């Protein structure tokens, strides 16, 4: 009997070692830098500053190509940055959704929402419900909210528009985006801009920064280790703040349900999810957290990058402004409406070209479920962590000629049609693509339209070269010490306020 048990143990251990060895063998056949035993490439990339991994990732991909493997200890991470390779990853049943490490880190804040949902059957139900919440009729009703908060932002920026000094306007844009997202998600008017409430913004930043730190430090992937740290304790407080806020609104709706007329006039995403009736309270908390977490700093940062680039490219700024004058006519400072946004085609080209150069999120995680051939004789092993990399893809000269040049003409309909469909992936790709990307475009257009009709962007402190040298990658791509802009009111805007 003992011999049988020993033999069974030997067989099990042999099977495990054989599986592991096969996996490692396939991994080492992939292009990538040399790796040390046990620790892999951790000495190169282990840092609580995600910027280190960001720069190393770009260097690895430049040296090894569109499929590049590194080892973070025993974890195999594969960077995928070619359109053809991305096409083979997207929608393939051998490639799962977010890897287990990403899910482990995202689940405390996003709970049972789309960003942290592991069960594919449940994810499909959630995806359908949330996608329906972002239908065009609903989005058009949100534009009044975009316009109101964008005008509050413009009034606040007047204090800085002296045409002499350069100011970091990202905090102001973050407050505006926060007001928009809270009112859109659950109708809660926290007046972050009017009250200059940086606490809510700081909580959001704490959550994003903590997530980035955990993703870049394998030791902190363990909950017990993370929550012993100072940043882990702050993260716990920040998550509780947002979850309590959302739960409070859900409880209030249970007591004071909106009438159909109220829902029609001022719909919110939360009201839609409650009325749908398929999601539990915890699932609604997860979805609202996902939308709020993904849609605040990303929109604010994107808008800031656009304004900075327009300050550097005065000819392009003038062309954007001419389009705005055509749309708004003599009443140039009126609030933006849902009818205005589709006409802002050149502004959308400018936004897309900014997204190409500075995608808010550097990568979109996946995990292999089964071995999968990705081309060129390369086989992705089971449980490999994949990262679809937007930044190096968008800067690849073979795909985007003169990649460092800012050229909105890349996004004319004919030029877009001539490119590979996966040559531009700022919002992810496939069934995991950002569900709120239309919302993001509409919100960004409304904010930029309002600012550019009120102000003329004059100059960036340090220029675009300074921005490029100081790129900082947290959860969202931004710039160390912010983007400082010099701007002034447009002449008619001064007359209007006198």
DOKOLRO-165445 format. One record per residue (C-alpha): residue number from 1; residue in one letter; x, y, z. Coordinates in pm, 1 decimal, decimal comma. Each point is the difference from the previous one (the first is absolute). Example, Ala and Ser with C-alpha at 12.3 -4.5 7.8 and 13.67 -1.06 7.14 Angstrom:
% DOKOLRO-165445
{1; "a"; {1230,0; -450,0; 780,0}}
{2; "s"; {137,0; 344,0; -66,0}}
***
This chain:
% DOKOLRO-165445
{1; "x"; {0,0; 0,0; 0,0}}
{2; "x"; {280,6; 239,3; 95,0}}
{3; "x"; {175,2; -75,1; -329,4}}
{4; "x"; {-316,5; 88,8; -193,7}}
{5; "x"; {-29,7; 333,8; 185,4}}
{6; "x"; {365,6; 78,4; -66,4}}
{7; "x"; {-40,4; -88,5; -368,6}}
{8; "x"; {-309,8; 220,0; -26,6}}
{9; "x"; {186,0; 290,8; 162,0}}
{10; "x"; {291,6; -48,1; -238,3}}
{11; "x"; {-237,1; -5,3; -297,8}}
{12; "x"; {-177,2; 317,6; 116,7}}
{13; "x"; {329,0; 182,4; 62,7}}
{14; "x"; {134,9; -117,5; -335,3}}
{15; "x"; {-313,8; 121,5; -177,5}}
{16; "x"; {22,8; 340,6; 169,9}}
{17; "x"; {370,0; 37,2; -78,0}}
{18; "x"; {-58,2; -112,5; -357,4}}
{19; "x"; {-278,0; 257,1; -42,2}}
{20; "x"; {212,0; 272,6; 158,6}}
{21; "x"; {303,9; -88,8; -207,1}}
{22; "x"; {-205,5; -0,9; -321,1}}
{23; "x"; {-140,0; 340,2; 90,1}}
{24; "x"; {343,1; 144,3; 81,0}}
{25; "x"; {145,6; -155,8; -314,6}}
{26; "x"; {-261,8; 169,4; -217,8}}
{27; "x"; {54,7; 325,3; 187,8}}
{28; "x"; {374,0; 1,3; -53,3}}
{29; "x"; {-50,0; -63,5; -373,1}}
{30; "x"; {-179,6; 335,3; -26,1}}
{31; "x"; {208,8; 312,2; -75,3}}
{32; "x"; {105,2; 188,9; 310,6}}
{33; "x"; {290,0; 111,8; 217,8}}
{34; "x"; {216,1; -250,9; 191,9}}
{35; "x"; {-151,5; -92,4; 336,0}}
{36; "x"; {162,1; -110,0; 325,1}}
{37; "x"; {-107,1; -324,0; 173,6}}
{38; "x"; {-291,9; 40,1; 243,0}}
{39; "x"; {-22,1; 382,1; -17,6}}
{40; "x"; {-10,1; 39,0; -378,9}}
{41; "x"; {15,8; 368,8; -100,3}}
{42; "x"; {-107,7; 142,7; 335,3}}
{43; "x"; {330,3; 183,0; 47,5}}
{44; "x"; {-76,9; 200,4; -314,8}}
{45; "x"; {-361,7; 87,9; 69,1}}
{46; "x"; {-75,1; -45,8; 369,5}}
{47; "x"; {-89,2; 346,5; 118,7}}
{48; "x"; {-301,5; 158,0; 160,9}}
{49; "x"; {22,5; 260,5; -273,2}}
{50; "x"; {-189,9; -148,2; -293,9}}
{51; "x"; {191,5; 240,6; -223,7}}
{52; "x"; {302,0; -231,7; 25,9}}
{53; "x"; {-198,7; -292,7; -142,4}}
{54; "x"; {-147,6; 232,1; -263,7}}
{55; "x"; {342,0; 107,0; -130,5}}
{56; "x"; {143,2; -353,6; 23,4}}
{57; "x"; {-302,4; -134,9; -186,4}}
{58; "x"; {56,1; 244,1; -286,9}}
{59; "x"; {370,5; -89,1; -9,6}}
{60; "x"; {-69,7; -375,7; 1,1}}
{61; "x"; {-254,9; 30,5; -281,1}}
{62; "x"; {234,3; 215,0; -209,3}}
{63; "x"; {273,4; -263,4; 37,9}}
{64; "x"; {-205,7; -319,6; -27,5}}
{65; "x"; {-307,2; 77,1; -210,4}}
{66; "x"; {-380,8; -13,2; 26,3}}
{67; "x"; {-2,2; -313,3; 219,2}}
{68; "x"; {241,1; 45,3; 291,3}}
{69; "x"; {26,9; -217,7; 311,2}}
{70; "x"; {136,0; 94,8; 342,4}}
{71; "x"; {-7,4; -183,9; 332,2}}
{72; "x"; {-115,6; 160,2; 324,5}}
{73; "x"; {123,1; -277,8; 225,5}}
{74; "x"; {-205,9; -304,5; -104,5}}
{75; "x"; {-257,6; 218,0; -179,1}}
{76; "x"; {34,2; 14,0; -377,3}}
{77; "x"; {-103,1; 337,6; -143,8}}
{78; "x"; {-31,0; 33,0; -377,8}}
{79; "x"; {-24,1; 340,1; -168,2}}
{80; "x"; {-208,8; -6,0; -319,7}}
{81; "x"; {40,1; 313,5; -211,8}}
{82; "x"; {-57,3; -88,3; -367,1}}
{83; "x"; {-338,2; 37,8; -176,8}}
{84; "x"; {10,3; -351,9; -147,0}}
{85; "x"; {97,9; -152,4; 334,2}}
{86; "x"; {-269,7; 196,4; 183,0}}
{87; "x"; {-255,4; -121,8; -254,5}}
{88; "x"; {93,4; -359,9; 85,2}}
{89; "x"; {-40,7; 65,5; 372,2}}
{90; "x"; {-333,2; 181,7; -17,5}}
{91; "x"; {-309,9; -215,9; 12,3}}
{92; "x"; {191,3; -329,4; 10,3}}
{93; "x"; {-152,1; -255,1; 238,1}}
{94; "x"; {350,0; -109,4; 106,5}}
{95; "x"; {64,1; 349,9; 137,9}}
{96; "x"; {-192,3; 80,8; 316,8}}
{97; "x"; {-91,2; 340,1; 132,9}}
{98; "x"; {204,6; 186,8; 259,9}}
{99; "x"; {268,3; -215,8; 158,7}}
{100; "x"; {-40,2; -134,6; 350,6}}
{101; "x"; {256,9; 243,8; 138,6}}
{102; "x"; {-184,7; 299,7; -144,4}}
{103; "x"; {-332,9; -133,4; 127,2}}
{104; "x"; {140,0; -52,8; 348,3}}
{105; "x"; {116,5; 361,2; 13,2}}
{106; "x"; {-308,1; 157,0; -160,7}}
{107; "x"; {-265,8; -191,4; 193,7}}
{108; "x"; {6,6; 200,5; 330,0}}
{109; "x"; {-104,2; 325,5; -168,7}}
{110; "x"; {-190,8; -123,6; -304,5}}
{111; "x"; {-156,5; -283,1; 197,6}}
{112; "x"; {-224,8; -198,3; -235,0}}
{113; "x"; {10,1; 254,8; -281,8}}
{114; "x"; {115,5; -54,1; -358,6}}
{115; "x"; {360,8; 94,3; 73,2}}
{116; "x"; {35,4; -271,5; 263,5}}
{117; "x"; {-247,2; -266,5; -113,4}}
{118; "x"; {163,2; -341,4; -33,0}}
{119; "x"; {-291,1; -221,6; -105,8}}
{120; "x"; {-50,9; 41,0; -374,9}}
{121; "x"; {-370,2; -95,1; 15,9}}
{122; "x"; {-65,5; 269,0; 263,1}}
{123; "x"; {223,3; 248,1; -184,3}}
{124; "x"; {-206,9; -40,7; -318,6}}
{125; "x"; {-321,0; 84,2; 187,3}}
{126; "x"; {159,2; 305,4; 162,8}}
{127; "x"; {155,2; 113,0; -327,2}}
{128; "x"; {-334,8; -8,1; -179,3}}
{129; "x"; {-174,6; 192,9; 277,9}}
{130; "x"; {268,4; 268,8; 29,9}}
{131; "x"; {35,4; 33,1; -378,8}}
{132; "x"; {-374,0; 67,0; -25,3}}
{133; "x"; {38,5; 268,4; 267,9}}
{134; "x"; {235,0; 185,8; -234,8}}
{135; "x"; {-237,3; 8,2; -298,2}}
{136; "x"; {-13,4; 319,8; -205,7}}
{137; "x"; {-329,1; 132,2; 139,7}}
{138; "x"; {136,4; -25,6; 353,6}}
{139; "x"; {334,0; 156,6; -96,1}}
{140; "x"; {-170,3; 297,2; -165,1}}
{141; "x"; {-185,9; 71,9; 323,8}}
{142; "x"; {332,5; 22,2; 183,7}}
{143; "x"; {126,6; 289,8; -213,3}}
{144; "x"; {-179,1; 267,5; 206,3}}
{145; "x"; {199,0; -127,0; 298,7}}
{146; "x"; {321,7; 16,8; -205,0}}
{147; "x"; {-81,7; 357,7; -105,5}}
{148; "x"; {-92,6; 123,5; 347,4}}
{149; "x"; {317,3; -128,3; 161,6}}
{150; "x"; {218,5; 111,0; -291,3}}
{151; "x"; {-130,8; 355,5; 44,5}}
{152; "x"; {78,2; -14,2; 372,3}}
{153; "x"; {350,8; -108,8; -98,1}}
{154; "x"; {33,5; 291,9; -244,8}}
{155; "x"; {-102,2; 245,8; 272,1}}
{156; "x"; {262,0; -143,8; 234,9}}
{157; "x"; {271,7; 14,4; -264,2}}
{158; "x"; {-62,7; 373,7; -51,2}}
{159; "x"; {193,8; 58,8; 323,0}}
{160; "x"; {308,7; -158,3; -159,8}}
{161; "x"; {-33,0; 143,6; -350,5}}
{162; "x"; {240,3; 293,0; 40,2}}
{163; "x"; {205,6; -79,6; -310,1}}
{164; "x"; {319,5; 35,9; 202,9}}
{165; "x"; {34,4; -289,1; 244,7}}
{166; "x"; {-20,0; -373,5; -70,9}}
{167; "x"; {-233,2; -210,0; 216,0}}
{168; "x"; {-58,8; -371,4; 41,2}}
{169; "x"; {-366,5; -30,7; -95,5}}
{170; "x"; {-29,3; -378,0; 42,9}}
{171; "x"; {-140,3; 28,6; 357,8}}
{172; "x"; {-276,9; 228,6; -131,5}}
{173; "x"; {-83,5; -244,1; -277,7}}
{174; "x"; {-2,2; -287,7; 249,7}}
{175; "x"; {-259,3; 181,1; 212,5}}
{176; "x"; {-211,5; 66,3; -309,3}}
{177; "x"; {20,2; -364,7; -111,3}}
{178; "x"; {-87,0; -112,1; 353,8}}
{179; "x"; {-310,5; 221,4; 8,4}}
{180; "x"; {-105,1; -133,8; -339,7}}
{181; "x"; {51,4; -365,8; 86,7}}
{182; "x"; {-173,3; 14,6; 340,1}}
{183; "x"; {-302,2; 181,4; -140,7}}
{184; "x"; {-15,7; -230,1; -301,0}}
{185; "x"; {48,3; -320,5; 196,1}}
{186; "x"; {-232,7; 55,6; 292,1}}
{187; "x"; {-136,8; 354,9; -6,6}}
{188; "x"; {205,2; 104,2; 301,7}}
{189; "x"; {102,6; 364,2; -27,6}}
{190; "x"; {315,9; 19,2; 211,1}}
{191; "x"; {96,8; 341,5; -146,9}}
{192; "x"; {368,1; -88,5; 5,2}}
{193; "x"; {84,3; 301,7; -218,0}}
{194; "x"; {-196,6; 256,5; 197,6}}
{195; "x"; {119,0; -134,3; 335,8}}
{196; "x"; {350,9; -63,8; -134,7}}
{197; "x"; {-42,9; -347,7; 151,5}}
{198; "x"; {336,4; -158,9; -63,7}}
{199; "x"; {-72,3; -275,8; 254,6}}
{200; "x"; {-210,0; -201,1; -245,2}}
{201; "x"; {262,4; 50,7; -271,8}}
{202; "x"; {272,4; -106,8; 242,9}}
{203; "x"; {-192,9; -315,6; 91,7}}
{204; "x"; {-31,2; -82,8; -370,3}}
{205; "x"; {372,5; 63,8; -48,9}}
{206; "x"; {79,9; -220,2; 302,7}}
{207; "x"; {-197,2; -287,4; -152,8}}
{208; "x"; {169,5; 34,2; -340,4}}
{209; "x"; {350,7; 42,3; 145,6}}
{210; "x"; {-48,0; -293,5; 237,9}}
{211; "x"; {-115,5; -220,6; -285,6}}
{212; "x"; {308,1; 97,2; -201,8}}
{213; "x"; {231,5; -74,5; 294,2}}
{214; "x"; {-153,0; -344,5; 49,0}}
{215; "x"; {30,8; -79,7; -369,6}}
{216; "x"; {370,1; 90,4; 4,0}}
{217; "x"; {93,9; -172,8; 326,9}}
{218; "x"; {-67,1; -378,8; 0,9}}
{219; "x"; {32,7; -18,9; 380,2}}
{220; "x"; {-294,6; 240,5; 42,0}}
{221; "x"; {-227,6; -221,9; -208,3}}
{222; "x"; {-65,5; -182,1; 328,1}}
{223; "x"; {-281,1; 181,4; 183,6}}
{224; "x"; {150,5; -55,1; 344,9}}
{225; "x"; {328,2; 160,8; -110,1}}
{226; "x"; {-166,2; 290,8; -180,4}}
{227; "x"; {-231,2; 99,3; 285,6}}
{228; "x"; {290,4; 12,7; 243,9}}
{229; "x"; {154,6; 285,5; -200,5}}
{230; "x"; {-87,2; 368,1; 41,1}}
{231; "x"; {-129,7; 22,6; -356,2}}
{232; "x"; {-212,8; -311,4; 62,1}}
{233; "x"; {-162,0; 164,3; 303,3}}
{234; "x"; {-73,5; 316,4; -199,9}}
{235; "x"; {-141,2; -212,8; -281,9}}
{236; "x"; {-240,0; -170,4; 240,5}}
{237; "x"; {-130,9; 337,9; 120,8}}
{238; "x"; {-41,1; 127,3; -357,7}}
{239; "x"; {-189,1; -311,2; -113,3}}
{240; "x"; {-231,8; 23,5; 301,8}}
{241; "x"; {-70,4; 366,6; -79,2}}
{242; "x"; {-116,9; -78,5; -353,9}}
{243; "x"; {-188,0; -317,5; 84,6}}
{244; "x"; {-184,5; 169,2; 289,7}}
{245; "x"; {-90,3; 292,4; -226,3}}
{246; "x"; {-142,4; -230,2; -267,6}}
{247; "x"; {-181,5; -226,9; 247,8}}
{248; "x"; {-155,6; 306,8; 162,3}}
{249; "x"; {-146,7; 111,0; -332,4}}
{250; "x"; {-131,7; -352,0; -73,6}}
{251; "x"; {-169,2; -11,3; 342,3}}
{252; "x"; {-149,4; 344,4; -60,4}}
{253; "x"; {-140,1; -113,6; -335,6}}
{254; "x"; {-164,6; -297,1; 172,4}}
{255; "x"; {-189,9; 244,7; 223,0}}
{256; "x"; {-44,8; 288,6; -243,3}}
{257; "x"; {-29,9; -164,6; -339,3}}
{258; "x"; {-10,9; 236,4; -297,1}}
{259; "x"; {-314,1; 22,3; -210,7}}
{260; "x"; {13,3; -95,1; -368,0}}
{261; "x"; {-22,7; 368,9; -88,6}}
{262; "x"; {299,5; 84,1; 222,2}}
{263; "x"; {198,1; -289,4; -145,0}}
{264; "x"; {-76,2; 120,8; -351,5}}
{265; "x"; {109,0; 359,2; 71,1}}
{266; "x"; {311,9; -67,0; 207,8}}
{267; "x"; {111,3; -361,9; -41,1}}
{268; "x"; {303,5; -138,4; 178,2}}
{269; "x"; {192,2; -319,8; -59,5}}
{270; "x"; {-84,8; -121,1; 349,1}}
{271; "x"; {-374,0; 51,1; -56,8}}
{272; "x"; {25,8; -202,1; -319,7}}
{273; "x"; {179,3; -286,5; 177,9}}
{274; "x"; {-252,5; 2,3; 286,9}}
{275; "x"; {-298,2; 7,8; -237,4}}
{276; "x"; {149,2; -286,2; -201,1}}
{277; "x"; {-39,8; -223,7; 305,4}}
{278; "x"; {258,2; -263,6; -96,4}}
{279; "x"; {288,6; 120,2; 218,0}}
{280; "x"; {40,3; -26,4; 375,9}}
{281; "x"; {91,5; 299,2; 216,1}}
{282; "x"; {363,7; -114,1; 16,2}}
{283; "x"; {11,6; -44,4; -377,4}}
{284; "x"; {-137,1; 351,2; -54,5}}
{285; "x"; {263,8; 137,2; 238,8}}
{286; "x"; {263,5; -180,7; -206,8}}
{287; "x"; {-126,8; 135,6; -331,9}}
{288; "x"; {-31,6; 359,7; 121,3}}
{289; "x"; {347,1; -22,2; 156,8}}
{290; "x"; {137,6; -133,9; -329,5}}
{291; "x"; {-152,9; 279,3; -205,9}}
{292; "x"; {97,9; 270,5; 248,2}}
{293; "x"; {351,8; -131,6; 53,1}}
{294; "x"; {69,2; -38,6; -370,4}}
{295; "x"; {-159,0; 326,8; -108,9}}
{296; "x"; {137,4; 276,5; 220,2}}
{297; "x"; {376,5; 44,2; -20,3}}
{298; "x"; {17,4; -148,6; -350,3}}
{299; "x"; {-230,5; 266,5; -148,8}}
{300; "x"; {167,6; 281,8; 192,3}}
{301; "x"; {348,5; -109,5; -105,1}}
{302; "x"; {-98,9; -44,6; -365,0}}
{303; "x"; {-154,9; 349,2; -9,1}}
{304; "x"; {313,0; 150,4; 155,7}}
{305; "x"; {225,1; -168,4; -257,3}}
{306; "x"; {-219,8; 135,4; -282,4}}
{307; "x"; {20,2; 356,0; 134,6}}
{308; "x"; {377,4; -27,1; 40,5}}
{309; "x"; {46,3; -124,5; -355,6}}
{310; "x"; {-221,3; 277,6; -137,9}}
{311; "x"; {210,6; 256,7; 185,7}}
{312; "x"; {302,3; -136,5; -186,4}}
{313; "x"; {-179,2; -21,9; -337,4}}
{314; "x"; {-169,1; 336,2; -43,7}}
{315; "x"; {-106,8; -74,0; -358,8}}
{316; "x"; {-190,3; -309,8; 111,3}}
{317; "x"; {-155,1; 189,2; 292,5}}
{318; "x"; {-120,9; 266,0; -243,7}}
{319; "x"; {-156,1; -266,0; -223,3}}
{320; "x"; {-179,8; -151,7; 301,3}}
{321; "x"; {-125,6; 345,4; 98,1}}
{322; "x"; {-123,7; 72,3; -354,3}}
{323; "x"; {-204,1; -319,9; 15,3}}
{324; "x"; {-148,2; 113,7; 332,0}}
{325; "x"; {-94,6; 338,9; -149,0}}
{326; "x"; {-172,9; -175,2; -289,2}}
{327; "x"; {-203,2; -211,7; 244,0}}
{328; "x"; {-88,7; 267,6; 257,3}}
{329; "x"; {-27,7; 307,2; -224,4}}
{330; "x"; {-56,0; 334,0; 170,5}}
{331; "x"; {-103,9; -159,4; 329,9}}
{332; "x"; {351,7; -137,7; 41,6}}
{333; "x"; {-10,3; -37,3; 379,5}}
{334; "x"; {-332,1; -181,2; 28,8}}
{335; "x"; {0,4; -342,6; 170,3}}
{336; "x"; {80,9; -296,6; -220,5}}
{337; "x"; {-288,9; -230,3; -96,7}}
{338; "x"; {-24,7; -358,0; -121,8}}
{339; "x"; {-73,6; 133,0; -351,0}}
{340; "x"; {335,6; 182,5; -7,5}}
{341; "x"; {228,0; -293,8; 78,9}}
{342; "x"; {-31,7; -201,9; -325,7}}
{343; "x"; {109,5; 309,6; -196,3}}
{344; "x"; {331,9; 22,2; 187,7}}
{345; "x"; {176,3; -230,0; -244,9}}
{346; "x"; {335,2; 178,2; -3,3}}
{347; "x"; {4,7; 23,7; 379,8}}
{348; "x"; {-59,2; -376,2; 6,7}}
{349; "x"; {298,4; -49,2; -231,9}}
{350; "x"; {210,4; 207,0; 241,7}}
{351; "x"; {-124,0; -209,4; 294,0}}
{352; "x"; {82,9; -323,2; -184,5}}
{353; "x"; {349,1; 117,7; -93,1}}
{354; "x"; {55,8; 93,5; 365,5}}
{355; "x"; {-120,8; -346,0; 102,9}}
{356; "x"; {246,5; -149,4; -245,3}}
{357; "x"; {293,8; 184,2; 154,9}}
{358; "x"; {-117,4; -14,1; 361,5}}
{359; "x"; {-245,4; -287,8; 57,4}}
{360; "x"; {-134,2; 36,2; 357,2}}
{361; "x"; {56,0; -368,6; 84,3}}
{362; "x"; {323,5; -163,1; -119,6}}
{363; "x"; {-127,1; -356,9; -22,5}}
{364; "x"; {-301,5; -228,5; 3,8}}
{365; "x"; {55,4; -331,2; 186,2}}
{366; "x"; {-104,1; -348,3; -110,7}}
{367; "x"; {92,0; -356,8; 98,9}}
{368; "x"; {41,2; -312,8; -211,7}}
{369; "x"; {-233,1; -287,5; 88,2}}
{370; "x"; {157,0; -246,9; -244,1}}
{371; "x"; {316,7; -13,1; -206,8}}
{372; "x"; {-43,5; 221,6; -302,7}}
{373; "x"; {207,8; 62,1; -313,4}}
{374; "x"; {32,5; 371,2; -67,0}}
{375; "x"; {201,5; -25,6; -322,8}}
{376; "x"; {368,0; -13,0; -99,9}}
{377; "x"; {23,9; -336,9; 173,5}}
{378; "x"; {-69,2; 153,3; 342,9}}
{379; "x"; {-227,8; -185,5; 241,5}}
{380; "x"; {-146,3; 177,0; 302,5}}
{381; "x"; {5,0; -234,2; 303,3}}
{382; "x"; {-288,7; -59,8; 237,6}}
{383; "x"; {-43,2; 264,7; 273,8}}
{384; "x"; {222,0; 253,5; -172,3}}
{385; "x"; {-91,6; 355,8; 96,6}}
{386; "x"; {-44,1; 210,9; -314,8}}
{387; "x"; {10,0; 377,7; -27,7}}
{388; "x"; {-135,9; 157,0; -318,5}}
{389; "x"; {222,4; 308,9; -20,4}}
{390; "x"; {-146,2; 315,6; -153,4}}
{391; "x"; {293,2; 239,3; 44,7}}
{392; "x"; {269,9; -187,6; -200,6}}
{393; "x"; {-260,9; -102,9; -258,2}}
{394; "x"; {-101,3; 362,9; -53,4}}
{395; "x"; {365,6; 110,4; -26,7}}
{396; "x"; {105,0; -270,4; -246,8}}
{397; "x"; {137,4; 175,6; -313,4}}
{398; "x"; {-92,8; -295,9; -220,9}}
{399; "x"; {-365,2; 51,0; 94,1}}
{400; "x"; {-8,8; 376,2; 61,7}}
{401; "x"; {265,4; 176,8; -214,8}}
{402; "x"; {182,0; 285,5; 180,0}}
{403; "x"; {-160,3; -127,2; 323,1}}
{404; "x"; {113,5; 288,0; 223,1}}
{405; "x"; {-157,6; 261,8; -226,1}}
{406; "x"; {-343,0; 128,4; 104,6}}
{407; "x"; {-220,3; -27,1; -307,7}}
{408; "x"; {-381,6; -13,3; 35,9}}
{409; "x"; {-26,6; -82,2; -371,5}}
{410; "x"; {89,7; -358,7; 93,2}}
{411; "x"; {-360,6; -29,8; 115,6}}
{412; "x"; {-188,0; 113,3; -307,5}}
{413; "x"; {-250,7; -270,7; -103,3}}
{414; "x"; {210,1; -103,9; -301,8}}
{415; "x"; {322,8; -30,4; 202,1}}
{416; "x"; {-173,8; -199,0; 273,8}}
{417; "x"; {-147,3; -237,6; -260,4}}
{418; "x"; {346,9; -58,5; -148,3}}
{419; "x"; {149,5; -117,8; 332,3}}
{420; "x"; {-23,4; -331,7; 179,6}}
{421; "x"; {-306,3; 5,7; 231,0}}
{422; "x"; {224,8; -76,7; 298,6}}
{423; "x"; {260,5; 267,6; -76,3}}
{424; "x"; {-173,7; 232,3; 250,5}}
{425; "x"; {-123,4; -145,2; 330,3}}
{426; "x"; {-24,1; 274,4; 268,5}}
{427; "x"; {-315,1; -150,0; 152,9}}
{428; "x"; {99,0; -365,0; -30,0}}
{429; "x"; {-122,6; -246,3; -260,0}}
{430; "x"; {-258,2; -270,8; -55,2}}
{431; "x"; {-265,9; -98,6; 246,9}}
{432; "x"; {201,3; 153,1; 285,7}}
{433; "x"; {12,6; 342,5; -164,4}}
{434; "x"; {-94,1; 286,1; 233,4}}
{435; "x"; {-378,7; 1,3; 20,0}}
{436; "x"; {-9,6; 377,2; 57,1}}
{437; "x"; {219,8; 114,8; -288,8}}
{438; "x"; {-283,9; 194,8; -169,1}}
{439; "x"; {-71,3; 169,7; 331,8}}
{440; "x"; {370,4; 91,3; 26,0}}
{441; "x"; {6,2; 153,3; -348,5}}
{442; "x"; {-314,4; 204,7; 62,0}}
{443; "x"; {115,6; 122,2; 340,1}}
{444; "x"; {346,6; 92,8; -128,6}}
{445; "x"; {-147,0; 186,0; -298,0}}
{446; "x"; {-235,5; 196,6; 226,3}}
{447; "x"; {278,8; 98,2; 241,0}}
{448; "x"; {248,6; 97,1; -273,1}}
{449; "x"; {-259,1; 187,0; -204,9}}
{450; "x"; {-91,5; 211,0; 302,9}}
{451; "x"; {359,9; 74,0; 99,3}}
{452; "x"; {118,9; 82,0; -353,3}}
{453; "x"; {-290,8; 235,8; -64,9}}
{454; "x"; {85,5; 189,5; 319,5}}
{455; "x"; {379,8; -10,3; -6,6}}
{456; "x"; {296,7; 5,6; -231,4}}
{457; "x"; {273,2; -247,2; 97,1}}
{458; "x"; {331,4; 185,3; -32,2}}
{459; "x"; {292,3; -205,0; 124,1}}
{460; "x"; {106,5; -311,2; 194,7}}
{461; "x"; {265,7; 35,5; 263,9}}
{462; "x"; {294,8; -204,9; -128,6}}
{463; "x"; {-168,8; -66,4; -334,7}}
{464; "x"; {-102,1; -339,7; -134,1}}
{465; "x"; {358,9; -119,6; 39,2}}
{466; "x"; {-28,1; 62,5; 373,6}}
{467; "x"; {-324,3; -198,7; 10,4}}
{468; "x"; {155,6; -292,3; -185,4}}
{469; "x"; {303,9; -5,4; 229,7}}
{470; "x"; {-219,0; 0,8; 310,8}}
{471; "x"; {-261,9; -257,8; -98,0}}
{472; "x"; {-120,4; -168,6; 316,9}}
{473; "x"; {-193,6; -322,8; -4,1}}
{474; "x"; {-224,6; -68,1; 294,9}}
{475; "x"; {-330,7; -174,4; -68,2}}
{476; "x"; {-46,7; 280,5; -253,2}}
{477; "x"; {266,3; 148,9; -227,5}}
{478; "x"; {83,0; 352,2; 117,4}}
{479; "x"; {296,1; 234,2; 55,6}}
{480; "x"; {220,3; 38,3; 307,5}}
{481; "x"; {-85,6; 330,7; 175,3}}
{482; "x"; {-290,7; 60,3; -237,0}}
{483; "x"; {-49,1; 188,5; -327,6}}
{484; "x"; {32,2; 375,1; 53,5}}
{485; "x"; {-184,0; 213,3; -254,9}}
{486; "x"; {-2,8; 371,6; -72,1}}
{487; "x"; {-333,9; 116,4; -143,6}}
{488; "x"; {-218,1; 309,6; -32,7}}
{489; "x"; {-368,6; 79,3; -58,0}}
{490; "x"; {-112,7; 48,2; -357,7}}
{491; "x"; {-98,7; 361,0; -73,9}}
{492; "x"; {-374,0; -56,3; -34,4}}
{493; "x"; {6,8; -202,8; 325,0}}
{494; "x"; {139,1; 308,7; 179,5}}
{495; "x"; {-269,3; 223,2; -153,6}}
{496; "x"; {-271,3; -250,2; 93,9}}
{497; "x"; {94,5; 15,0; 369,0}}
{498; "x"; {40,4; 380,0; 20,9}}
***
